[in-house]
Amino acid sequence: MPFEKPKAKILAIAKKLSGVYDEREAMNMAHLLLTHFYGLDRMKVVLNDELLLVENAEIVLNKAIDELNQHKPIQHILGSVEFYGCEFKVDERALIPRPETEELVDWIVTENIIEDPYILDVGTGTGCIPIALKNAIPKARVAAVDVSEEALALARENAKQNNTEVDFQHLDILNEAFPFDMLDLVVSNPPYIPESDKPEMSSNVLSFEPHLALFVANNDPFIFYKRITELALQHLKIGGMLYFEIHERFGEEMVKLVEDMGFTNVFLKKDLQGKDRMLQAQKYYI
């Protein structure tokens, strides 16, 4: 069987991706593909030990390169993504967990002072938020809902994979009765991208991720935020917390929305890119 140095192999893969991705992206993807399909650890790449080229691995590697050049997300190709210390299966059934969502989870974990909070995640997708929260706050009682049965099936697979107990339920929050009460914390990363933003979005998102979880009508971009805020106000305990991931353009509008609906102690938080992407609010103490 032929041998090749890992660094040379990475450069060769990156070259095949250079027509679609910039140099940094191509190199990063090449490294991920090589380590995934050949099971290399970082030290073996650093030491540049000889790599035995295996026919079957080369076949799937070349297929992955072709898929990347067709804009398929690398997370779907690898089949999983790490999120807040957990490993999540990802595919077309739900949105790929993003770094800003991980920042939202960390904010909740850092601010939480209740040993056994009752937490609800609305629009759970892969289940990354509730599973990560349950993993970080083991005594928490955690529930999560989604309107997509396919997303819920994926979330349940991820909960099993991470040995976490989350109560996943199908729920259309706009049209069905809300079955939760006396909550300590409500969190949501709901659809918030106006349909008018579609032309600005990358093809790997538009072609491979569920539009149901991404887009809202141009004439009512806050439809889910308004409903979730209303439900949180009704079903949180006094002093309970509400957390949102939000569109970077709508920070001030979101602060006004939750304040006008009755929440207090409202804070807008920037992500690591300096964008307004998270919001925290508290149900008013009587």
Helices and strands as residue ranges (DSSP letters): E 3-4, H 6-17, H 23-38, H 42-47, E 51-52, H 55-69, H 74-78, E 80-83, E 86-89, H 99-111, E 118-122, H 128-136, E 141-146, H 149-161, E 167-170, E 183-188, E 193-194, G 195-200, H 203-208, G 211-213, E 215-216, H 223-235, E 236-245, G 248-250, H 251-260, E 263-270, E 276-283
